[in-house]
């Protein structure tokens, strides 16, 4: 696991200090080693977190003749198969690290080699003989890759913040995508809120050559089409069981300590069951514990039952420490982009604790999106029942504003217009009230709008899942896993996001995904063979976050001061009276309002933190102290990220 960065200047030389400064801003992504390569107008660099072949495996990787050079962030889970193939073609590997096969696959197959990879990755590969730069990001977007273009300069990096060290990078906000953020709680790829910076989308590759226009293409995208499988539930569950066992086994390959985040819910419990069998040593389960005042959110007793069943060691972590205003400010910077998912708070506490003993962690993220676990996925079935009520009667009911009027209203709106994903935060009307007039526009960027045009005739559940797999997973779920994990020197692996598992899930009959009474139906069927029945049948709880309690408690005064301060960055974009009105609605039981205010808070903190770092290159010490001699950091080694 690493961080990569580079600069290609079509006219002029790339100086070593430019790449060095970018890498200095990503020490946390790779505390074990650093590598660089320069070829006149091109510079590549990487920071390494050693996971495979710890003593060897240094980057950049080079072909035997030195004409192909690559830096790489991630894991290639079909490495053994690819290694056999390149060695059969006469190539000799210098190490036993997975990324080295990339340069040889390119020699054999050209840029199309990326379609052979199974894993999580961001790749930058330089072909000296053809003066060609290839950039690629994995199928589901587990690893990030940002691109900044200005004139003759193209730069790329694993984190957006490191561009601030580049000469001439202004870091100006781009308010065009504010509505997209307010609607989705993140900015969907390929866009960002920083002018000139784009994200390479999941499953996308890009080639840049000196005298040709850049070329982008998707080497993979989830097939969001009508379900095609016709086998029985029993047959398909056996096929899925086999696929998951094989996938989880590939995710266990590491030469460093490996653990698992365990909640006691279906997804992580099944993952624990499948991971515990191939391992020659016990895995440690890291479990979140909430204090008595938030006992409704605590699942630690369930997690301990699962851990006991499979002989896992247990570390129970009190996650309340992350629920503090100053930690929220720090995380707004760690996340790199404004992203309003409150589950980042307990994840941060777990990752911080786990990093003291582990280097790799397994996570059950992704199962809800691909197997239809979220409660919101039940809306198509609910609205189908409402639509049985004659339209005139529904409109008559709505005019009177009686209970259920809102649901009747949604029954008239096509899916392509009403769905904003699992992260839905502000409705269009609410956005218009909150934003200053000059920033009001559609909350659907071009790529999202095009998707809904293509998905308009699909079954509604399939269309909803398709959006969440393409954007919510990468720009929310996997985004926070990458940033928080790397912030604590942890590689977080997510087996459910293996692209073959996703392809399988998105072809299942809709009734095998969920019914009116049961979510993740086929996954529960698989779990019957591995887990105790109470775990299989317990309802989904999600990663709990007592956000409303936090915002109504010790953080309430701080939040009000933050958002109403005359110096607040968001006052340039948002109507101050509307922000105050929103704050006035916060109270116990107001979960929707709490999530909306949280989105504004994270936008404000992100803007403040980025602005405070515009002057000069980022210092590695402003993120983390280095891990001395490759050891894991102690809690006392962690340096706060607050404003410099």
N, C-alpha and C positions, 0 to 999 in steps of 0.2 A: 504494500500500500504506500502511495507516495503522493506528492504534488508535483505537477509538471508546469513548465512555463517556457516561453520562447518569443523571439522577435525575428521577423523577416522584413528587411528594408530593401525594397526593389531598387532604390537609388541611395547608395551610401553604405557605411559600415556599421555593423552592430558591435558595440563595445562591451567588453566583458563585464564592466561594472553595471550595465543595464540589466543583464540577466541575473547577476549576483544580487542586485537590489530586490528583484522580484522574488527570488528564492528566499531572501531574508525574511520576507513577509509570510512565508509558508513553512517556517521551521517546525511548527506544530504538526504539519502533515508528514514530516519525515525527519525525526530527530536522530536517525542512525547514520546517515551518510548524505553526501551531495555529489552530483556529477554534472559536468557541463561539456558542451561541444560548440565550436565556432568554425564557421566556414565563410569568412568575409562578411557578406551581408546577411548571414543567418546565425542566430545563436539559440541553442537548446539547453535546458537545464531541468534538473529534478532534485527533489528531496526524498529520501528513502526511509520508510518504516519497514524494517526487515521482518519478513514473514516466512519466506521460503529461502533455503540455502543462505542462512544468516551470514555466514562467513564470506561467501562469494556473492554472485548475483549483482555485481555493481553495474550501474547504468552510467552513461548511455550504452545501449547495445549496438554492436557493429557487425556487419557481414564480414566474411573472411577477407574480401578484397578492400574493405573499408569504404565502399561506395554507398552503402545503405546504413543509416544511423537512426536509432529510435529511442525515445523516452516514453515511459508507460506508467500509468497509475491504475491499479486494480488487481484482479485475479482472473486467470484463464483456467476454468475448471476442466476443460477437455485437453489440458496441457499434455498429459501422457500420450494420448492418441496423436496429437499434432507433433510431438517430439519424435515419435516413431516414423511419422511421414517424412519429416525433414531429414532425419538421419538416413532413411532409405534412399533419399535423393543425393546422398553423399555429403551432407553438411555435418560439421562437427561442432557440438555445443561446448562452450567454455565453462558453463555452470549448470546447476540444476534448478534454475529459477525460470518460472513460466514465461516471462516476457521475452526471453532471448529468441524464442521461435519466431517472433514477429518479423524480424528482418529477413529471415530465410523464407518464410511464407510469402513475403512480398516479392522476393527474387523469383519464386516459383510461379506465383499466380497474379502478380501485379496488385493493383488497389482492391481487387475483388476478394483478397484474402480475408478481409474483415468479416465477411459473411460466414466464414468457417468458425469463428470464435464463439465460444460459449462461456460467458462470464460477465464480470463487471469491469469496464475499462474506459480510459481516455488515452488516446494514442496520438503522438506526434512523430512522424517518420519523414526523414529527409533522404531523397534520392539525389546524390551529388551529380551523377552522370547526366541526369535529365533536368537538374535544377528544379525539382518537384517537391513540394511540401504536402503531405497527407495528414489530415486531422480526422479523428473518428471518435464517436461516443457510443457506449454500449446500448443494447436493444431497448432496455427499459429506462435508461438514464440513471443508473445507480451511481455513476461517477460523473462529476460535472466537467464542463469545458466551455470557458468563456472566450469570446473573440472580440478584439478591438481593432478597428480599421480607421486609419486617418491618413489620407493622401497616399504616399508610397509605403507606409508602415502598416504591417499587420502583426499584432501581438496576440498571444493566447495564454491562458493560465487556468489552473484548477480553481482559483478563487478570484472573484472580481476585484477585491480590495487591493491586490498587488499591482494593478494597473496604475494606481496613484503614484508609484515610484518612477513611472516612465516620463521622460522629458516631454512636455507638451500635453500631457493628459490632464484635462480640466476637471473631469468628474462632475460635469453639469447634470442636474436632475432633468429627466424627460417626463414632464407631467402628462404627456399624451396617454400614458398607460396607468394613470391613477385610477380611473374607473375600473379597469381590469383588476387592479389590486383590491379595491373595495368590494368588488363583486365576488371574487374568488378566494380572497385572503392571501394570494400570491400573484405574481405576474407570470402568465403562461408563456412558455418557450415559443419562439426564440427571443422574445422581447425582455427588456429589463427597464428599470427606472433610471438608468444612467445613459446619457446620450452617447451614441457611438459604440455601445457594448451590446452584443447579442450572445445568446446561448446556443451552442450547437444542440439541436433537438435530439432526443433519444433515437437511436437507430440511424443516425445521420452521419455522413462522411463528407469531407470537403477536400478538394485538391486545388492548390494554387501553384501556377507556373509563371515564369517571368514574363512571357509575352502573350499570355492568354488570360481571358477573364476567369475568375474563380468559378469552380464547378461544385455544386452541392447535389447530393442525392441521398435517398433513403435506401440503405441496404436491407433494412427490415422495418416493418411497422405491424402492429397488431391488426389482424384481419377482422374488422368490425363489419361482419356480414351476418345474414340470417343464420341461426344455428343449423349445423349440418349432421351431427351425429345421430344415429338411429338405434344404437344398441340399448340394452336394458340398463337400469340403474346398477344392478349387481355387477354386470359385465364391465361397465365403465368405472365403477369404484375400484374393481380389482386392477384395471389398467392404471388408474390414477395412483393407487397404492404403490405399484411397482415403480412408476415414474418418480414419485416423491422419495421413495427409499433410495433410488439411484442418485437423484439430485442431491439429497441431503448428504449422502456419502461423499460426493465430490466436494462438498463445501466444508468437510472436516479436515482436509489436507492442509497442514500447517506445521512448521518446525518451531512454533512458539506456543505458549499457553493459550488455551481456547476455552471459552465459557458460553453461557446462554442467558439471555434475558427471558425470565419465566414469570408469567402473570397468573397461571392457573386457568386461563381461558382455553378455548378449543385450539386456536392456532399455535400458540407457543407450547402447549402441552403435547400436541401431536408431534411438533418439531422435536421436543425433548425425547419423546418415545423413539422416534426414528434415529435420532443422533446418538442415543445412549448405547445402542447395540453394536455398531461397528467400532466404537472407541475402546482402546486397550486400557484406558485409565478413566476414572470417574470424571465427569464434567461438573463444574461448579455452576449452580443456578443462582443468578442475581435477581433478587425479588424486591419490589418496591413496597414499602410499608408507610401507611399514612397514620398520623396521630389519631387519638380517640375522638377529637372534635371533628375529624373527617372520616369517621369509621365507615360511612356508606361507600367510600371510594376504595377501601382496602380489600385487596384480594389475596393477601399474603397467606392466609390459611389454606386457600385452594392450591396455591403454588407449592406450599410445603407438602401437601398430600401427594401431588404429582411427583415432586422430587423424591419423596420416600419410596414411591412405587418403582422408580427406575434407578434408585441408588445414587442420586446426585447429591453432592455436597451443596449446602445452602448458605448464601450470604444475604441476610435481610437488611435492607438499607432504608433508613428514615429519609424520605425525599423532601421533607418540609424545608430543608435548608436552602433549596433552590427557589423557594417562593419568597423572594425578597426583592424590593425595588432595584437595588444596585445590581443584583445578579441578572435581573431582567435587562437592565441597560447593557451589561456585558454581553449577554446572549444576542442582543440585537446586532451587535458588531460581529459576533462569531458567525451568525447566520448568513452574513454577506449580502443578502437582499432582504427587504421587508417581507416577513412571512409570519402570519398571525395564527400559528397553530400552538395552542397552550400546552400541548403534550410535550413540547420541548423542555418544560420545566422539570417534570419527574425524570425524563430521559437524561437530562443533564446530570442530575444527582446520581442516577444509577451508573452512567458512564464514568463519572468522576471516581466513584468508588471502585468499579470494576478495573479501571486502568492501573490500579496499584498492584493487581495480580495477573491480569490477562493482557494479551495483545490482540486477540481475535474474539469477537462475540457473534453468536448466532441470534437472529431476531425473526420473529414471526410476522413482520410487516408484509403487506401485499395480499394476504389471503382474503381480506374483506373486499377489496376491489375486484379481484378476479373470480371469486366464488360467491359474490353478492351477499356480503354479510351486513352491510349497513342498513339501518332501519329505513332510511330514505328510499332504498330500492324497492320497498313495498308499495310506494305511491302508485305506480301503474295499476296494480291490482285494486287498490282502494278507489282510485278514480274510475276504474272500469265499473265498479258497483254503483258509484254516484251517477254515472252517465246513463244508468237504467232509468233514473228519474227523468221524466220529460223535460226538455230544455225550457219551455215556458214556465214550468213550475220552479225550476232551479233559479231562473232570473227573478221570479216573483219573490222567492225566499231571500235572494241576495239584496233586493231593494229594501227589504225590511231590516236588514242587518242582523238577522237572527243567528244563533249559534250554528256554525257550519257554513256560513256564507262565504268564508275565505276558501274553503275546500271546493264549494260549488264554482267559485270564480276560477280556480285553477283547472277545473274540469273542462273549461272552454278554451284554455290556452294550449297550443301544441307544445309537445316536449321540447322541440328545437328552440322555442322562445322562453320557456320557463325554467329550464335546468341550468344551474350554475356550478354543478359539481357538489361533492361532499362538503367542500369548504365554503359553501354559499354563506355570505355575510350580510351585505347591503343589497336590497332590491333596487331596481333601476330608479324608481321614484325617490328612494331614500338617498341614493347617490346624487341625484340632481339637487336635492335640498342641501346636501352637505358640501358639495363642491362649489367653488366660485364659478360664475357663468362661463368664463373663458376656458375652463377645463372640463366642461360637460360634453361628453360624447359617448358613443357606444362602449360598453364594457367588454365587448368581444373583439379582441384584436383579429387581424386578418386570418391567421391560421385557425383560430377557434371558430370564427364565422364560417370558414370554408368547411370545417369538419361538420358543423351542424347542417350545412346545405347537403352534404353527402349522406348524413345519417337520418335525414328527415323521414324516410320511408321504412326505417328499421323498426323492429319491435322496441318499445320504449326502454325496457330493461337493458337490452343490448346496447342501445345508444347511450344510456347513462353510464354503463360500465366502460364503454369505449372511451368516453371523455375522461373518466377518472383514471383509466389505465394510461392514456396518452399524456395527461397533464397533472392530475392530482398526485399520482404516484411520484413522478419525477420532481415536480416543483414544490411539493409539500412533504410527503412521507419520506422519500429517499433523500431529499434535500437536507432535512433536519438530521437524518441518520448519518449522512456523510459529514456535515459540518460539526455536529456535536461529537461524533466519534473521533474525527481527526483532531478536534480541539483537545481531546484527552488522550491522543496517541492510540486510538483504538480503531481497528478495522472491523466494521459491522457488516456481516454477511446475511443476505436475505434469500434463502432458498426458494420461497414461494414466488420470487420475481425472476426465476430462471425462465428464459423466453419460451422454452418448450412446455413448461407448465402453463404459462399464460396462453399459448396457442391451444393447448388442450382445453383449458377452461372456457375459452371464448367460443368454442364450437359446441359446447354442451347444450342440450335442450333446456329451455328456460326453467321448466319445472324441476329439473335436477339441480338447479342453482338455489332456488328458493320457492316456497309456496306461501300461502297466506299465514301459515302457522309455523313454518320452519325456515330459517335462513341457512346458507351454506350446506344445503341438504346432502350433496355428494361428499363433502369433506367430513360431515358427521358420520356418513356411512363408512368411510374409510377408517375413521377413528374408533368405530365399534370394535375393531380387531386389536386395538392398541391401548385404549384408555378405559378407566372405570366409567360405568354408565352415568353417574352424577356429573362427571366432567363433560362427557359427550353431550348431555342434554341441557346443561345449564345455559341460560340465555346470554347473549353477547352483552358485555359491559364496556368494552373498549378500554384504552389506556386511560384510567380515570384522572381527572384534573379538577380539583375544587376551585375553579377559576372565580366563580361568583363570590364564594366566601372570601377568597384572597382580596378581591377588588373592593368588597364592602368592608373589609377589616382593616388591617394595618396599612394597606397600600392606598386606601381611598383618598386621604389628604394629599399624598404624594402625586397620585394620578391627576387630581384636580389642579394642583399647582403646575404640573408638567404641561397640561394641555391648555390652560388658560393664561399662561405666562405671555406677556406681550412680546417676548423674544422667541416664542415657539416657532420652529421652522414650518410647521404645517399651517400656520396662519396665512402664509402666502398662497395656499391651495384651498383651504377649507374655510367655510363661513363661521367666524368665531361664535356667533349667537347660536348656530345649530350645534356646534360642539358643546356649548354650555347646556343647551336643552337636552342633549343626549346624556350628559353627566347627571342632569337632574332626574332622569328616569331610572338611574341605577339603584338597585335595592335588592333585598333578599328575594330569591325566586325569579329574578329577572335575568335568566341565562342568556337570552338572545341579546339583550342590551349589553351585558357583560362582554360577550364575544365581539360585539361591534366596537365598544370602547377599547378593548384589547387590540383590535386591528389598528385603531388610530394611535394608540400608545406605541405599538411596535413601529409604525411609520415614523412617528416623531423621534423615537430613540435612534432608529436607524439613520435618519437624516442628521441628527445631532452628532452621532458618533463618527459618521463618515466625514462630515464637515470639519470636525475637530482634528482630523488626520490629513487634511489636504496639503498642509505645508510639509514638504520633504517626504522622503521614502519611509515606508513603514519599518519599524524596528522589530526584529524578532523578539526582543525583550518585552514589547508591548503586548505580546500574545502569550508566550510561555518562556520560561527559562529552558535551556536545552537539557536533555537527559544526559547527565554526566556518564561517560563511558558506556552509553547504550542502556543504562538501567531505566526502569520505569520511575516516573516522578513521585516523590512523596507529596503529601498535601501541602507541606511547607514550601515545596519548590514552585508551586503554582503562583504566578504573578498576576494580580488583577489586571483587567483589560480596560479599566476606566480611562477617561480622557487624559491625553498626555499634556 
